[in-house]
Amino acid sequence: MAEGFDELKAPGARALNELTTGRQAYFLEVPGTASAAALSVVSFEAVERMGAPYVVTIQLTHPLALSRADYLGREATFLIAPANGGEPRKFAGCITHFRQTRQTRDFGGYESVVGPLVARLPLTRASRIYQQQTAPQIIEAILRRHDLPPRQNRCRPYRI
């Protein structure tokens, strides 16, 4: 009886070993922050809507207590690396929210929200009149006035 069970169990164990890679597929990169290398992504929720900036809410853990000032407002990139080794999906922008959710002896839990750099624009107040300019020219002028890098403004194909 045990021999038959082992034969049935073997394909399942083999499939489990093939699916379990032992590597993390989600990463949050925060340049200029030394403690970011030890961040571990627990879960995330990415929301993309037509006509609105994306929002990625990330649940993180870290072995040390982190300072909110080290992360809030910093440029960041959230990466989703596919298991097949293909091109990772990137959400580049800045950290718009950062808070501690829990603290234990072993680790701290944190919630971080990454949004595009244009998410900062509602925090400004400015009035301008744009005459005899196309919509792309107006958008380019606004982004240039707020020192947003051109890499954030390029068009790209979307996955459906």
PyRosetta script that sets phi, psi and omega in degrees:
from pyrosetta import init, pose_from_sequence

init()
pose = pose_from_sequence("MAEGFDELKAPGARALNELTTGRQAYFLEVPGTASAAALSVVSFEAVERMGAPYVVTIQLTHPLALSRADYLGREATFLIAPANGGEPRKFAGCITHFRQTRQTRDFGGYESVVGPLVARLPLTRASRIYQQQTAPQIIEAILRRHDLPPRQNRCRPYRI")
pose.set_psi(1, -41.9)
pose.set_omega(1, -179.6)
pose.set_phi(2, -65.1)
pose.set_psi(2, -33.8)
pose.set_omega(2, -180.0)
pose.set_phi(3, -65.0)
pose.set_psi(3, -41.8)
pose.set_omega(3, 178.7)
pose.set_phi(4, -64.1)
pose.set_psi(4, -37.9)
pose.set_omega(4, 179.3)
pose.set_phi(5, -65.9)
pose.set_psi(5, -41.9)
pose.set_omega(5, 178.8)
pose.set_phi(6, -62.4)
pose.set_psi(6, -36.6)
pose.set_omega(6, 178.6)
pose.set_phi(7, -66.2)
pose.set_psi(7, -37.7)
pose.set_omega(7, 178.0)
pose.set_phi(8, -72.3)
pose.set_psi(8, -34.5)
pose.set_omega(8, -176.8)
pose.set_phi(9, -73.8)
pose.set_psi(9, -30.9)
pose.set_omega(9, -174.6)
pose.set_phi(10, -58.4)
pose.set_psi(10, -47.6)
pose.set_omega(10, 179.1)
pose.set_phi(11, -62.5)
pose.set_psi(11, -37.9)
pose.set_omega(11, 178.4)
pose.set_phi(12, -65.1)
pose.set_psi(12, -41.4)
pose.set_omega(12, 179.0)
pose.set_phi(13, -66.3)
pose.set_psi(13, -38.8)
pose.set_omega(13, 179.1)
pose.set_phi(14, -65.0)
pose.set_psi(14, -43.8)
pose.set_omega(14, 178.7)
pose.set_phi(15, -63.7)
pose.set_psi(15, -40.2)
pose.set_omega(15, 178.7)
pose.set_phi(16, -63.6)
pose.set_psi(16, -41.5)
pose.set_omega(16, 178.2)
pose.set_phi(17, -64.5)
pose.set_psi(17, -35.2)
pose.set_omega(17, 178.7)
pose.set_phi(18, -70.8)
pose.set_psi(18, -34.5)
pose.set_omega(18, -178.7)
pose.set_phi(19, -81.2)
pose.set_psi(19, -27.6)
pose.set_omega(19, -178.5)
pose.set_phi(20, -89.4)
pose.set_psi(20, 108.2)
pose.set_omega(20, -175.3)
pose.set_phi(21, -93.7)
pose.set_psi(21, -19.9)
pose.set_omega(21, -179.8)
pose.set_phi(22, 76.6)
pose.set_psi(22, 15.7)
pose.set_omega(22, 179.1)
pose.set_phi(23, -128.6)
pose.set_psi(23, 154.2)
pose.set_omega(23, 179.1)
pose.set_phi(24, -84.3)
pose.set_psi(24, 136.6)
pose.set_omega(24, -177.1)
pose.set_phi(25, -99.9)
pose.set_psi(25, -6.6)
pose.set_omega(25, -176.6)
pose.set_phi(26, -123.9)
pose.set_psi(26, 135.2)
pose.set_omega(26, -176.1)
pose.set_phi(27, -138.9)
pose.set_psi(27, 144.4)
pose.set_omega(27, 171.8)
pose.set_phi(28, -117.4)
pose.set_psi(28, 116.2)
pose.set_omega(28, 178.4)
pose.set_phi(29, -103.4)
pose.set_psi(29, 126.8)
pose.set_omega(29, 178.2)
pose.set_phi(30, -127.8)
pose.set_psi(30, 93.6)
pose.set_omega(30, -178.7)
pose.set_phi(31, -60.8)
pose.set_psi(31, 141.2)
pose.set_omega(31, 177.7)
pose.set_phi(32, 87.0)
pose.set_psi(32, 0.4)
pose.set_omega(32, 177.2)
pose.set_phi(33, -118.6)
pose.set_psi(33, 112.0)
pose.set_omega(33, -174.4)
pose.set_phi(34, -63.6)
pose.set_psi(34, -34.6)
pose.set_omega(34, -175.7)
pose.set_phi(35, -75.8)
pose.set_psi(35, -9.6)
pose.set_omega(35, -176.1)
pose.set_phi(36, -66.5)
pose.set_psi(36, -24.0)
pose.set_omega(36, -177.9)
pose.set_phi(37, -64.2)
pose.set_psi(37, -27.5)
pose.set_omega(37, -178.0)
pose.set_phi(38, -94.6)
pose.set_psi(38, 6.6)
pose.set_omega(38, 178.0)
pose.set_phi(39, -68.5)
pose.set_psi(39, 139.7)
pose.set_omega(39, 177.2)
pose.set_phi(40, -123.3)
pose.set_psi(40, 124.7)
pose.set_omega(40, -179.1)
pose.set_phi(41, -82.2)
pose.set_psi(41, 122.7)
pose.set_omega(41, 178.5)
pose.set_phi(42, -90.8)
pose.set_psi(42, -47.3)
pose.set_omega(42, 178.4)
pose.set_phi(43, -158.2)
pose.set_psi(43, 167.1)
pose.set_omega(43, 177.3)
pose.set_phi(44, -153.0)
pose.set_psi(44, 160.4)
pose.set_omega(44, 172.5)
pose.set_phi(45, -136.1)
pose.set_psi(45, 119.7)
pose.set_omega(45, 179.2)
pose.set_phi(46, -109.5)
pose.set_psi(46, 128.6)
pose.set_omega(46, -179.4)
pose.set_phi(47, -122.2)
pose.set_psi(47, 121.8)
pose.set_omega(47, 175.3)
pose.set_phi(48, -122.5)
pose.set_psi(48, 128.3)
pose.set_omega(48, 179.5)
pose.set_phi(49, -131.4)
pose.set_psi(49, 151.8)
pose.set_omega(49, 177.1)
pose.set_phi(50, -66.7)
pose.set_psi(50, 131.5)
pose.set_omega(50, 176.1)
pose.set_phi(51, 78.2)
pose.set_psi(51, 10.2)
pose.set_omega(51, -179.9)
pose.set_phi(52, -139.9)
pose.set_psi(52, 147.5)
pose.set_omega(52, 177.5)
pose.set_phi(53, -66.3)
pose.set_psi(53, 148.2)
pose.set_omega(53, 177.2)
pose.set_phi(54, -68.3)
pose.set_psi(54, 159.1)
pose.set_omega(54, 176.3)
pose.set_phi(55, -138.0)
pose.set_psi(55, 125.6)
pose.set_omega(55, 177.2)
pose.set_phi(56, -117.6)
pose.set_psi(56, 114.4)
pose.set_omega(56, 177.7)
pose.set_phi(57, -99.6)
pose.set_psi(57, 123.5)
pose.set_omega(57, -172.3)
pose.set_phi(58, -121.7)
pose.set_psi(58, 130.2)
pose.set_omega(58, 172.5)
pose.set_phi(59, -95.1)
pose.set_psi(59, 125.5)
pose.set_omega(59, -174.2)
pose.set_phi(60, -126.1)
pose.set_psi(60, 159.8)
pose.set_omega(60, 167.1)
pose.set_phi(61, -129.8)
pose.set_psi(61, 156.5)
pose.set_omega(61, 178.5)
pose.set_phi(62, -152.4)
pose.set_psi(62, 142.1)
pose.set_omega(62, -178.5)
pose.set_phi(63, -69.0)
pose.set_psi(63, -16.9)
pose.set_omega(63, -178.8)
pose.set_phi(64, -114.6)
pose.set_psi(64, 163.7)
pose.set_omega(64, 172.5)
pose.set_phi(65, -77.0)
pose.set_psi(65, 128.2)
pose.set_omega(65, -176.5)
pose.set_phi(66, -102.6)
pose.set_psi(66, 149.0)
pose.set_omega(66, 176.7)
pose.set_phi(67, -90.1)
pose.set_psi(67, 131.7)
pose.set_omega(67, 179.1)
pose.set_phi(68, -60.5)
pose.set_psi(68, -36.4)
pose.set_omega(68, -178.3)
pose.set_phi(69, -64.6)
pose.set_psi(69, -25.4)
pose.set_omega(69, 179.3)
pose.set_phi(70, -73.1)
pose.set_psi(70, -17.0)
pose.set_omega(70, -174.3)
pose.set_phi(71, -118.8)
pose.set_psi(71, -39.4)
pose.set_omega(71, -173.7)
pose.set_phi(72, -63.1)
pose.set_psi(72, 126.9)
pose.set_omega(72, 179.1)
pose.set_phi(73, 85.0)
pose.set_psi(73, -5.7)
pose.set_omega(73, -179.6)
pose.set_phi(74, -79.3)
pose.set_psi(74, 150.2)
pose.set_omega(74, 173.2)
pose.set_phi(75, -67.9)
pose.set_psi(75, 143.2)
pose.set_omega(75, -177.6)
pose.set_phi(76, -150.7)
pose.set_psi(76, 158.0)
pose.set_omega(76, 175.7)
pose.set_phi(77, -133.0)
pose.set_psi(77, 125.8)
pose.set_omega(77, 174.8)
pose.set_phi(78, -101.5)
pose.set_psi(78, 126.2)
pose.set_omega(78, -176.3)
pose.set_phi(79, -116.0)
pose.set_psi(79, 137.3)
pose.set_omega(79, 172.6)
pose.set_phi(80, -115.8)
pose.set_psi(80, 109.5)
pose.set_omega(80, -177.1)
pose.set_phi(81, -94.5)
pose.set_psi(81, 118.2)
pose.set_omega(81, 179.3)
pose.set_phi(82, -67.6)
pose.set_psi(82, 150.5)
pose.set_omega(82, -177.5)
pose.set_phi(83, -65.2)
pose.set_psi(83, -26.3)
pose.set_omega(83, -177.7)
pose.set_phi(84, -81.4)
pose.set_psi(84, 2.7)
pose.set_omega(84, 178.0)
pose.set_phi(85, 82.1)
pose.set_psi(85, 11.8)
pose.set_omega(85, 179.3)
pose.set_phi(86, -72.1)
pose.set_psi(86, -172.0)
pose.set_omega(86, -179.1)
pose.set_phi(87, -65.6)
pose.set_psi(87, 127.7)
pose.set_omega(87, 179.9)
pose.set_phi(88, -72.1)
pose.set_psi(88, 149.8)
pose.set_omega(88, 174.8)
pose.set_phi(89, -84.3)
pose.set_psi(89, 128.4)
pose.set_omega(89, -176.0)
pose.set_phi(90, -117.5)
pose.set_psi(90, 137.0)
pose.set_omega(90, 170.3)
pose.set_phi(91, -118.8)
pose.set_psi(91, 101.5)
pose.set_omega(91, -177.7)
pose.set_phi(92, -102.3)
pose.set_psi(92, 139.7)
pose.set_omega(92, 179.1)
pose.set_phi(93, 174.9)
pose.set_psi(93, -131.0)
pose.set_omega(93, 179.8)
pose.set_phi(94, -139.8)
pose.set_psi(94, 160.8)
pose.set_omega(94, 178.4)
pose.set_phi(95, -84.2)
pose.set_psi(95, 114.0)
pose.set_omega(95, -177.1)
pose.set_phi(96, -95.0)
pose.set_psi(96, -23.3)
pose.set_omega(96, 177.1)
pose.set_phi(97, -140.6)
pose.set_psi(97, 143.2)
pose.set_omega(97, 176.6)
pose.set_phi(98, -152.8)
pose.set_psi(98, 121.8)
pose.set_omega(98, 179.4)
pose.set_phi(99, -146.1)
pose.set_psi(99, 154.0)
pose.set_omega(99, 176.7)
pose.set_phi(100, -86.9)
pose.set_psi(100, 131.7)
pose.set_omega(100, -179.4)
pose.set_phi(101, -101.4)
pose.set_psi(101, -28.5)
pose.set_omega(101, 176.3)
pose.set_phi(102, -164.9)
pose.set_psi(102, 162.7)
pose.set_omega(102, 178.7)
pose.set_phi(103, -141.8)
pose.set_psi(103, 129.0)
pose.set_omega(103, 174.5)
pose.set_phi(104, -123.9)
pose.set_psi(104, -178.9)
pose.set_omega(104, 177.2)
pose.set_phi(105, -66.7)
pose.set_psi(105, -29.0)
pose.set_omega(105, -173.7)
pose.set_phi(106, -93.0)
pose.set_psi(106, -31.7)
pose.set_omega(106, -175.6)
pose.set_phi(107, -159.7)
pose.set_psi(107, 167.3)
pose.set_omega(107, 173.0)
pose.set_phi(108, -115.4)
pose.set_psi(108, 142.3)
pose.set_omega(108, 176.6)
pose.set_phi(109, -101.7)
pose.set_psi(109, 139.3)
pose.set_omega(109, -176.2)
pose.set_phi(110, -138.2)
pose.set_psi(110, 154.0)
pose.set_omega(110, 172.6)
pose.set_phi(111, -122.3)
pose.set_psi(111, 128.7)
pose.set_omega(111, -178.6)
pose.set_phi(112, -127.8)
pose.set_psi(112, 143.5)
pose.set_omega(112, 177.2)
pose.set_phi(113, -119.8)
pose.set_psi(113, 124.4)
pose.set_omega(113, 177.9)
pose.set_phi(114, -108.5)
pose.set_psi(114, 129.6)
pose.set_omega(114, 177.0)
pose.set_phi(115, -134.5)
pose.set_psi(115, 165.3)
pose.set_omega(115, 179.3)
pose.set_phi(116, -66.7)
pose.set_psi(116, 160.7)
pose.set_omega(116, -179.6)
pose.set_phi(117, -60.6)
pose.set_psi(117, -27.1)
pose.set_omega(117, 178.0)
pose.set_phi(118, -68.2)
pose.set_psi(118, -10.9)
pose.set_omega(118, 176.5)
pose.set_phi(119, -65.4)
pose.set_psi(119, -17.4)
pose.set_omega(119, 177.9)
pose.set_phi(120, -78.9)
pose.set_psi(120, -18.5)
pose.set_omega(120, -175.1)
pose.set_phi(121, -59.8)
pose.set_psi(121, -37.7)
pose.set_omega(121, 178.1)
pose.set_phi(122, -63.1)
pose.set_psi(122, -13.5)
pose.set_omega(122, 179.1)
pose.set_phi(123, -80.9)
pose.set_psi(123, -5.2)
pose.set_omega(123, -178.3)
pose.set_phi(124, -108.0)
pose.set_psi(124, 157.5)
pose.set_omega(124, 175.6)
pose.set_phi(125, -125.3)
pose.set_psi(125, 122.3)
pose.set_omega(125, 177.7)
pose.set_phi(126, -157.8)
pose.set_psi(126, 144.1)
pose.set_omega(126, 176.3)
pose.set_phi(127, -122.8)
pose.set_psi(127, 130.7)
pose.set_omega(127, 178.6)
pose.set_phi(128, -140.8)
pose.set_psi(128, 154.9)
pose.set_omega(128, 173.4)
pose.set_phi(129, -112.7)
pose.set_psi(129, 125.1)
pose.set_omega(129, -179.8)
pose.set_phi(130, -113.5)
pose.set_psi(130, 107.0)
pose.set_omega(130, 179.6)
pose.set_phi(131, -109.9)
pose.set_psi(131, 143.1)
pose.set_omega(131, 176.5)
pose.set_phi(132, 54.5)
pose.set_psi(132, 41.5)
pose.set_omega(132, 174.6)
pose.set_phi(133, -129.9)
pose.set_psi(133, 148.0)
pose.set_omega(133, 177.5)
pose.set_phi(134, -80.6)
pose.set_psi(134, 165.5)
pose.set_omega(134, 179.5)
pose.set_phi(135, -58.5)
pose.set_psi(135, -45.5)
pose.set_omega(135, 177.5)
pose.set_phi(136, -60.7)
pose.set_psi(136, -35.6)
pose.set_omega(136, 178.4)
pose.set_phi(137, -67.2)
pose.set_psi(137, -38.4)
pose.set_omega(137, 178.3)
pose.set_phi(138, -66.0)
pose.set_psi(138, -45.6)
pose.set_omega(138, 179.2)
pose.set_phi(139, -61.2)
pose.set_psi(139, -44.1)
pose.set_omega(139, 178.9)
pose.set_phi(140, -60.5)
pose.set_psi(140, -41.5)
pose.set_omega(140, 179.6)
pose.set_phi(141, -64.7)
pose.set_psi(141, -40.8)
pose.set_omega(141, 179.1)
pose.set_phi(142, -65.5)
pose.set_psi(142, -45.8)
pose.set_omega(142, -179.8)
pose.set_phi(143, -64.3)
pose.set_psi(143, -40.4)
pose.set_omega(143, 179.0)
pose.set_phi(144, -64.6)
pose.set_psi(144, -40.1)
pose.set_omega(144, 179.9)
pose.set_phi(145, -63.2)
pose.set_psi(145, -28.7)
pose.set_omega(145, -179.7)
pose.set_phi(146, -99.2)
pose.set_psi(146, 15.5)
pose.set_omega(146, 175.9)
pose.set_phi(147, 56.0)
pose.set_psi(147, 37.1)
pose.set_omega(147, 175.6)
pose.set_phi(148, -84.5)
pose.set_psi(148, 130.3)
pose.set_omega(148, -175.7)
pose.set_phi(149, -65.6)
pose.set_psi(149, 148.7)
pose.set_omega(149, -177.7)
pose.set_phi(150, -62.2)
pose.set_psi(150, -25.4)
pose.set_omega(150, -179.5)
pose.set_phi(151, -63.2)
pose.set_psi(151, -22.7)
pose.set_omega(151, 179.2)
pose.set_phi(152, -80.1)
pose.set_psi(152, -13.0)
pose.set_omega(152, -171.2)
pose.set_phi(153, -103.1)
pose.set_psi(153, -3.9)
pose.set_omega(153, -174.5)
pose.set_phi(154, -76.4)
pose.set_psi(154, 151.6)
pose.set_omega(154, 178.3)
pose.set_phi(155, -81.5)
pose.set_psi(155, 148.9)
pose.set_omega(155, 177.9)
pose.set_phi(156, -146.4)
pose.set_psi(156, 155.5)
pose.set_omega(156, 177.2)
pose.set_phi(157, -73.4)
pose.set_psi(157, 147.9)
pose.set_omega(157, 179.5)
pose.set_phi(158, -106.0)
pose.set_psi(158, 142.6)
pose.set_omega(158, 174.9)
pose.set_phi(159, -80.3)
pose.set_psi(159, 139.4)
pose.set_omega(159, 179.7)
pose.set_phi(160, -118.6)
pose.dump_pdb("model.pdb")
